Amino acid sequence: MFDGYDSCSEDTSSSSSSEESEEEVAPLPSSLPIIKNNGQVYTYPDGKSGMATCEMCGMVGVRDAFYSKTKRFCSVSCSRSYSSNSKKASILARLQGKPPTKKAKVLQKQPLVAKLAAYAQYQATLQNQAKTKAGNRAVSMEGFSWGNYINSNSFIAAPVTCFKHAPMGTCWGDISENVRVEVPNTDCSLPTKVFWIAGIVKLAGYNALLRYEGFENDSGLDFWCNICGSDIHPVGWCAASGKPLVPPRTIQHKYTNWKAFLVKRLTGAKTLPPDFSQKVSESMQYPFKPCMRVEVVDKRHLCRTRVAVVESVIGGRLRLVYEESEDRTDDFWCHMHSPLIHHIGWSRSIGHRFKRSDITKKQDGHFDTPPHLFAKVKEVDQSGEWFKEGMKLEAIDPLNLSTICVATIRKVTQNFLLNGLTTSGKLAPLQHQ
């Protein structure tokens, strides 16, 4: 904003020589009777030569109060800044193929008010751009459909059972294709909410492609939904809850006795476990809560830890905000079972590097996380050879997670965690989509 305000590193002699090499001051305007300079007020008759305009910042003042012999600048700072900009203009002229001249013209600075206005407009532009980007991110996230992505490319999604740490990861085995569920009937003109039977055609994580019973091979009304949603129920839920089962309007004419049709189709069919919704609810309960304090790896210095506070918990993942972050934007995401987080006092107990917080007192509502909530380090047999300082190994580069590098053990902590690995040379890159 004020790149010409101070330039103390410049040599005074160079600025003086630059001033003397420039042209003399141009004629001054003749309608400036009252001038304020350095807190004093001077009055001159119109047209007198006692007035001067700074060629750097545009300030008008008494000529005798201006700096240097030529009286072209109101202060030392403007003189030095002008000299610096003259050098830049000369270099730019050479890059553009123009012959360099000693009298390189410099764009004069606008008055302070104009600078402030330009800066305010610049800040407003940045804020608008940030809002636009945030809006675009929200639209892109909401607009993305796993179902369309899987169907259009004939992809196969990794099943939930592959992720034991994720919600429902250990009790997803009962969910498969051809499982029947009761779902809301959207192909109906009734004013009340009614349900119908649907079968799972395809699975993609928690999402399932469903087809209403009776459509056979017709995929015209197939739809994707989250099996863990509140509107998905096992067969028999409507009868127990007194909800009506109504066939879709498109196929109502196909059968006259829909009850007999359902009995025939559902005999021997699989459905959701009766306690499925309860399991979903229990899997979404997490021991970590907002305002808990933990020790987590410092993302700017990976060889040390620092204190952070749990800001939110989503799907077992914690958004941790470093305790010293005043605007709550210096954050770090990790899973609640991650080895990167520990209870308060962990670093000191094992001799690990730790960044002390500038905050000496806990903020209201913040409390230390109980140690038993953290994943315990697995016990290993150390009777034979074990890690020692100076040993070489292969490790994932923490600054580039797609590569594996040669590393050197610098330290082994008391609980036998490797600390202070130094890497050198990339090995096998991992493939990411």
C-alpha positions as CSV (number, residue, x, y, z in Angstrom):
1,M,0.0,0.0,0.0
2,F,2.7,2.5,1.0
3,D,5.7,1.1,-0.8
4,G,7.2,4.5,-1.0
5,Y,6.8,5.3,2.7
6,D,10.2,4.2,4.0
7,S,13.4,3.1,2.4
8,C,16.1,3.3,5.0
9,S,18.3,0.7,3.4
10,E,18.9,3.0,0.4
11,D,22.1,5.1,0.3
12,T,21.5,8.8,0.8
13,S,24.2,9.7,-1.7
14,S,22.5,7.7,-4.5
15,S,19.2,9.5,-3.8
16,S,20.8,12.9,-3.9
17,S,22.6,12.2,-7.2
18,S,19.3,11.0,-8.6
19,E,17.6,14.3,-7.6
20,E,20.2,16.5,-9.2
21,S,20.0,14.6,-12.5
22,E,16.2,15.2,-12.9
23,E,14.6,18.2,-14.5
24,E,13.7,21.3,-12.5
25,V,10.3,21.7,-10.8
26,A,7.5,22.5,-13.2
27,P,5.5,25.7,-12.8
28,L,3.1,25.6,-9.8
29,P,-0.6,26.2,-9.8
30,S,-1.6,29.7,-9.0
31,S,-4.7,29.1,-6.7
32,L,-3.2,27.7,-3.5
33,P,-3.3,30.6,-0.9
34,I,-3.5,28.4,2.3
35,I,-1.1,25.5,2.8
36,K,-0.6,23.2,5.8
37,N,2.8,21.7,6.3
38,N,4.2,19.9,9.4
39,G,1.3,21.2,11.5
40,Q,1.9,24.9,10.5
41,V,-0.3,27.1,8.3
42,Y,1.3,29.4,5.7
43,T,-0.5,32.0,3.5
44,Y,1.0,33.1,0.3
45,P,-0.4,35.4,-2.4
46,D,-1.6,33.7,-5.5
47,G,1.2,32.9,-8.0
48,K,4.1,33.3,-5.7
49,S,7.0,30.9,-6.0
50,G,6.9,29.9,-2.3
51,M,4.8,26.8,-3.1
52,A,6.0,23.3,-4.1
53,T,4.4,20.0,-4.9
54,C,6.0,16.7,-3.9
55,E,6.7,14.6,-7.0
56,M,6.4,11.4,-5.1
57,C,3.2,11.7,-2.9
58,G,1.6,14.8,-4.4
59,M,1.6,16.8,-1.2
60,V,1.5,20.6,-1.7
61,G,3.5,22.7,0.8
62,V,5.9,25.6,1.5
63,R,8.9,25.3,-0.9
64,D,11.4,26.3,1.8
65,A,10.2,23.4,4.0
66,F,10.7,20.8,1.3
67,Y,13.7,18.5,1.2
68,S,16.9,18.8,-0.9
69,K,18.3,21.6,-3.0
70,T,15.8,21.2,-5.7
71,K,12.8,21.2,-3.3
72,R,11.1,18.5,-5.3
73,F,10.2,16.2,-2.3
74,C,8.4,16.9,0.9
75,S,10.6,14.4,3.0
76,V,13.6,12.1,2.9
77,S,11.3,9.1,2.5
78,C,9.7,10.5,-0.7
79,S,13.2,11.4,-2.1
80,R,14.5,7.9,-1.5
81,S,11.4,6.2,-2.8
82,Y,11.5,8.3,-6.0
83,S,15.1,7.3,-6.5
84,S,14.3,3.6,-6.0
85,N,11.4,3.8,-8.4
86,S,13.6,5.5,-11.0
87,K,16.0,2.5,-10.9
88,K,13.1,0.2,-11.4
89,A,11.8,2.2,-14.3
90,S,15.3,2.2,-15.9
91,I,15.5,-1.6,-15.5
92,L,12.1,-2.0,-17.0
93,A,13.1,0.1,-20.0
94,R,16.1,-2.1,-20.6
95,L,13.9,-5.3,-20.5
96,Q,11.5,-3.7,-23.0
97,G,14.4,-2.9,-25.4
98,K,14.4,0.8,-24.8
99,P,17.6,2.8,-24.3
100,P,18.1,3.5,-20.6
101,T,18.1,7.2,-19.6
102,K,19.1,9.0,-16.5
103,K,15.9,10.9,-16.6
104,A,13.6,7.8,-16.4
105,K,10.1,9.0,-15.7
106,V,8.4,7.6,-12.6
107,L,4.7,7.3,-12.0
108,Q,3.9,9.7,-9.3
109,K,2.1,8.4,-6.3
110,Q,-1.5,9.4,-5.6
111,P,-2.4,11.4,-2.5
112,L,-3.0,9.5,0.7
113,V,-6.8,9.6,0.4
114,A,-6.6,8.0,-3.1
115,K,-4.2,5.3,-1.7
116,L,-6.7,4.5,1.1
117,A,-9.5,4.3,-1.4
118,A,-7.6,2.0,-3.7
119,Y,-6.6,-0.2,-0.8
120,A,-10.2,-0.4,0.5
121,Q,-11.3,-1.4,-3.0
122,Y,-8.6,-4.0,-3.2
123,Q,-9.7,-5.5,0.1
124,A,-13.3,-5.6,-1.0
125,T,-12.3,-7.4,-4.2
126,L,-10.4,-10.0,-2.2
127,Q,-13.4,-10.6,0.0
128,N,-15.7,-10.9,-3.0
129,Q,-13.4,-13.4,-4.5
130,A,-13.2,-15.4,-1.3
131,K,-17.0,-15.5,-1.1
132,T,-17.3,-16.5,-4.8
133,K,-14.8,-19.4,-4.2
134,A,-16.6,-20.5,-1.1
135,G,-19.9,-20.5,-3.0
136,N,-18.4,-22.4,-5.9
137,R,-17.0,-25.0,-3.5
138,A,-20.4,-25.4,-1.9
139,V,-22.1,-25.8,-5.3
140,S,-19.6,-28.3,-6.5
141,M,-19.9,-30.4,-3.4
142,E,-23.7,-30.4,-3.4
143,G,-23.9,-30.9,-7.1
144,F,-21.7,-33.9,-7.2
145,S,-23.6,-37.2,-7.4
146,W,-21.8,-40.5,-6.6
147,G,-24.7,-42.4,-8.2
148,N,-24.3,-40.6,-11.6
149,Y,-20.5,-40.8,-11.4
150,I,-20.6,-44.6,-10.8
151,N,-23.3,-45.3,-13.3
152,S,-22.0,-43.2,-16.2
153,N,-18.5,-44.7,-15.9
154,S,-19.4,-48.3,-14.9
155,F,-17.1,-47.9,-11.9
156,I,-17.0,-50.2,-8.8
157,A,-17.0,-48.4,-5.4
158,A,-15.0,-49.7,-2.5
159,P,-17.5,-51.3,0.0
160,V,-18.0,-49.9,3.5
161,T,-16.5,-53.1,5.0
162,C,-13.1,-52.0,3.7
163,F,-13.1,-49.1,6.2
164,K,-13.2,-50.6,9.7
165,H,-12.6,-47.1,11.2
166,A,-15.7,-45.6,9.4
167,P,-19.2,-45.5,10.8
168,M,-21.0,-48.9,10.2
169,G,-17.6,-50.3,9.0
170,T,-17.9,-53.4,11.2
171,C,-21.6,-54.1,10.8
172,W,-22.2,-53.6,7.1
173,G,-22.0,-57.3,6.1
174,D,-25.8,-57.6,6.0
175,I,-26.1,-55.0,3.2
176,S,-25.9,-56.3,-0.3
177,E,-27.6,-56.3,-3.7
178,N,-31.2,-57.7,-3.8
179,V,-31.9,-56.7,-0.2
180,R,-35.4,-55.3,0.1
181,V,-36.3,-52.2,2.0
182,E,-39.4,-50.0,2.6
183,V,-39.0,-46.5,1.2
184,P,-41.2,-43.5,0.4
185,N,-43.2,-43.8,-2.8
186,T,-42.5,-40.7,-4.9
187,D,-44.6,-41.9,-7.8
188,C,-47.9,-41.2,-6.1
189,S,-50.5,-38.4,-6.2
190,L,-51.8,-39.0,-2.7
191,P,-51.5,-36.0,-0.3
192,T,-50.1,-38.1,2.5
193,K,-46.7,-39.8,2.7
194,V,-46.9,-43.4,1.6
195,F,-44.3,-46.2,1.2
196,W,-43.5,-49.1,-1.1
197,I,-41.0,-52.0,-1.4
198,A,-37.7,-51.4,-3.2
199,G,-34.7,-53.7,-3.9
200,I,-31.1,-52.7,-4.0
201,V,-29.7,-52.9,-7.5
202,K,-26.3,-51.5,-6.9
203,L,-24.2,-50.3,-3.9
204,A,-21.7,-47.5,-3.8
205,G,-20.5,-47.0,-0.2
206,Y,-23.4,-45.9,1.9
207,N,-25.4,-45.1,-1.2
208,A,-27.7,-47.6,-3.0
209,L,-29.4,-47.7,-6.3
210,L,-33.0,-48.7,-5.6
211,R,-35.8,-50.0,-7.9
212,Y,-39.4,-50.2,-6.8
213,E,-40.8,-53.7,-6.6
214,G,-42.9,-54.5,-9.7
215,F,-40.8,-52.6,-12.3
216,E,-38.9,-55.8,-13.2
217,N,-36.2,-54.7,-15.7
218,D,-37.5,-51.2,-16.1
219,S,-35.0,-48.7,-14.7
220,G,-37.1,-45.6,-15.5
221,L,-37.7,-44.7,-11.8
222,D,-34.5,-46.1,-10.3
223,F,-33.1,-43.7,-7.7
224,W,-30.0,-43.4,-5.4
225,C,-30.3,-42.8,-1.7
226,N,-28.3,-43.2,1.5
227,I,-29.2,-46.5,3.1
228,C,-28.5,-45.0,6.5
229,G,-31.1,-42.3,6.0
230,S,-34.1,-41.9,8.2
231,D,-36.6,-42.9,5.5
232,I,-35.1,-46.3,4.8
233,H,-36.7,-49.2,6.8
234,P,-36.6,-53.0,6.9
235,V,-39.6,-54.9,5.4
236,G,-42.4,-55.0,7.9
237,W,-41.8,-51.6,9.4
238,C,-44.9,-50.1,7.7
239,A,-47.1,-52.9,9.2
240,A,-45.7,-52.3,12.6
241,S,-46.0,-48.6,12.4
242,G,-49.4,-48.4,10.7
243,K,-48.0,-46.8,7.5
244,P,-49.7,-47.6,4.1
245,L,-48.0,-49.5,1.4
246,V,-49.1,-48.1,-2.0
247,P,-47.7,-49.3,-5.4
248,P,-46.3,-46.6,-7.7
249,R,-48.8,-45.1,-10.1
250,T,-46.9,-46.1,-13.2
251,I,-47.4,-49.8,-12.5
252,Q,-50.7,-49.9,-10.6
253,H,-52.5,-51.4,-13.7
254,K,-50.1,-54.4,-13.8
255,Y,-51.6,-56.5,-11.0
256,T,-55.0,-56.6,-9.4
257,N,-53.9,-58.4,-6.2
258,W,-50.8,-56.6,-5.0
259,K,-50.8,-58.3,-1.6
260,A,-50.4,-61.7,-3.3
261,F,-47.7,-60.2,-5.5
262,L,-45.7,-59.0,-2.5
263,V,-46.1,-62.3,-0.6
264,K,-44.7,-64.1,-3.6
265,R,-41.8,-61.7,-4.3
266,L,-40.7,-61.3,-0.7
267,T,-40.8,-65.0,0.4
268,G,-37.2,-65.9,1.1
269,A,-35.9,-62.3,0.4
270,K,-33.4,-60.5,2.6
271,T,-34.0,-57.2,4.3
272,L,-32.3,-54.9,6.8
273,P,-31.7,-56.1,10.4
274,P,-34.4,-54.9,12.8
275,D,-31.9,-52.9,14.8
276,F,-30.2,-51.4,11.7
277,S,-31.2,-47.8,12.6
278,Q,-30.0,-48.2,16.1
279,K,-26.6,-49.4,14.9
280,V,-26.4,-46.4,12.6
281,S,-27.2,-44.1,15.5
282,E,-24.6,-45.8,17.8
283,S,-21.9,-45.7,15.1
284,M,-22.3,-41.9,14.9
285,Q,-21.6,-41.4,18.6
286,Y,-18.0,-40.3,19.2
287,P,-16.1,-40.0,22.4
288,F,-14.4,-36.8,21.3
289,K,-16.4,-33.6,21.8
290,P,-15.9,-30.0,20.9
291,C,-13.7,-27.9,23.3
292,M,-11.5,-30.9,24.2
293,R,-7.8,-30.0,24.3
294,V,-5.2,-32.4,22.7
295,E,-1.6,-32.5,21.7
296,V,-1.3,-32.8,17.9
297,V,1.6,-32.7,15.4
298,D,2.6,-29.1,14.3
299,K,1.8,-29.0,10.6
300,R,4.6,-26.4,10.1
301,H,7.2,-28.4,12.1
302,L,6.4,-32.0,11.8
303,C,9.0,-33.0,14.4
304,R,7.2,-31.4,17.3
305,T,3.7,-31.2,18.7
306,R,1.5,-28.4,20.0
307,V,-1.8,-27.9,21.8
308,A,-5.0,-27.8,19.8
309,V,-8.7,-27.7,20.6
310,V,-11.4,-29.9,19.0
311,E,-13.6,-27.6,16.9
312,S,-16.0,-30.2,15.4
313,V,-16.4,-33.9,14.9
314,I,-17.6,-35.3,11.5
315,G,-17.7,-39.0,10.8
316,G,-15.0,-39.7,13.4
317,R,-12.7,-37.0,11.9
318,L,-11.7,-34.1,14.1
319,R,-11.2,-30.5,13.1
320,L,-8.5,-29.3,15.4
321,V,-7.8,-25.6,15.8
322,Y,-4.4,-24.7,17.2
323,E,-4.9,-23.0,20.6
324,E,-3.0,-19.8,19.6
325,S,-5.2,-19.2,16.5
326,E,-7.2,-16.1,17.3
327,D,-9.4,-16.2,14.2
328,R,-9.9,-20.0,14.4
329,T,-8.6,-20.6,10.9
330,D,-5.2,-22.3,11.7
331,D,-6.7,-25.8,11.8
332,F,-5.7,-29.5,11.3
333,W,-7.9,-32.4,10.3
334,C,-7.3,-36.0,11.4
335,H,-9.2,-39.1,12.5
336,M,-9.9,-39.6,16.1
337,H,-7.8,-42.8,16.1
338,S,-4.9,-41.1,14.3
339,P,-1.4,-41.6,15.9
340,L,-0.9,-37.9,15.3
341,I,-3.0,-36.8,18.4
342,H,-2.3,-37.5,22.0
343,H,-3.4,-36.5,25.5
344,I,-2.1,-33.3,27.2
345,G,1.3,-34.1,28.7
346,W,2.2,-36.9,26.3
347,S,5.2,-35.1,24.7
348,R,6.7,-34.3,28.0
349,S,6.3,-37.8,29.3
350,I,8.3,-39.4,26.5
351,G,10.7,-36.6,25.7
352,H,9.2,-35.5,22.4
353,R,9.7,-31.9,21.1
354,F,6.8,-29.6,22.1
355,K,5.9,-26.0,21.3
356,R,4.7,-24.2,24.4
357,S,1.6,-22.2,23.9
358,D,1.6,-18.4,24.5
359,I,-1.8,-18.9,26.3
360,T,-1.1,-19.5,29.9
361,K,-4.7,-20.0,31.0
362,K,-7.3,-22.3,29.6
363,Q,-10.1,-20.6,27.8
364,D,-13.6,-20.9,29.3
365,G,-15.2,-24.3,28.4
366,H,-12.0,-25.9,27.2
367,F,-10.9,-29.1,29.0
368,D,-8.2,-31.7,28.6
369,T,-9.2,-34.9,26.8
370,P,-9.1,-38.0,29.0
371,P,-6.1,-40.2,28.1
372,H,-8.1,-43.4,27.7
373,L,-9.8,-42.0,24.5
374,F,-6.6,-42.2,22.5
375,A,-5.5,-45.2,20.5
376,K,-2.9,-47.2,22.5
377,V,0.4,-48.1,21.0
378,K,0.6,-51.7,20.1
379,E,3.1,-53.8,22.1
380,V,5.8,-55.4,20.0
381,D,8.4,-58.0,20.7
382,Q,11.7,-56.1,21.3
383,S,13.8,-59.1,22.4
384,G,15.8,-59.2,19.2
385,E,17.0,-56.4,16.9
386,W,15.2,-53.1,17.3
387,F,15.3,-49.6,15.9
388,K,18.4,-47.5,16.7
389,E,19.6,-44.1,15.8
390,G,21.4,-43.9,12.5
391,M,19.5,-46.8,10.9
392,K,18.3,-46.4,7.4
393,L,14.7,-47.3,6.2
394,E,12.0,-46.3,3.8
395,A,9.3,-43.9,4.9
396,I,6.5,-41.9,3.4
397,D,7.6,-38.3,2.8
398,P,5.4,-36.2,5.1
399,L,5.6,-33.2,2.8
400,N,4.8,-35.2,-0.3
401,L,2.6,-38.1,0.7
402,S,2.7,-39.6,-2.8
403,T,6.4,-40.6,-2.5
404,I,8.4,-43.0,-0.4
405,C,11.9,-41.8,0.5
406,V,15.1,-43.1,2.1
407,A,15.1,-42.0,5.7
408,T,17.5,-42.0,8.7
409,I,16.4,-42.6,12.3
410,R,17.4,-39.6,14.4
411,K,15.7,-40.4,17.6
412,V,13.7,-43.2,19.3
413,T,11.3,-42.1,22.0
414,Q,10.5,-43.9,25.2
415,N,7.5,-45.6,23.7
416,F,9.6,-46.7,20.7
417,L,8.1,-44.2,18.2
418,L,10.5,-43.1,15.6
419,N,11.1,-39.3,15.8
420,G,13.2,-37.0,13.7
421,L,13.5,-39.0,10.5
422,T,15.6,-37.3,7.8
423,T,14.7,-38.2,4.2
424,S,16.9,-38.2,1.1
425,G,16.0,-39.4,-2.3
426,K,12.6,-40.4,-3.7
427,L,11.8,-44.1,-4.3
428,A,8.5,-45.4,-5.5
429,P,5.7,-42.9,-6.0
430,L,2.2,-43.9,-5.0
431,Q,-0.6,-43.5,-7.6
432,H,-3.3,-41.1,-6.8
433,Q,-6.3,-40.3,-9.0
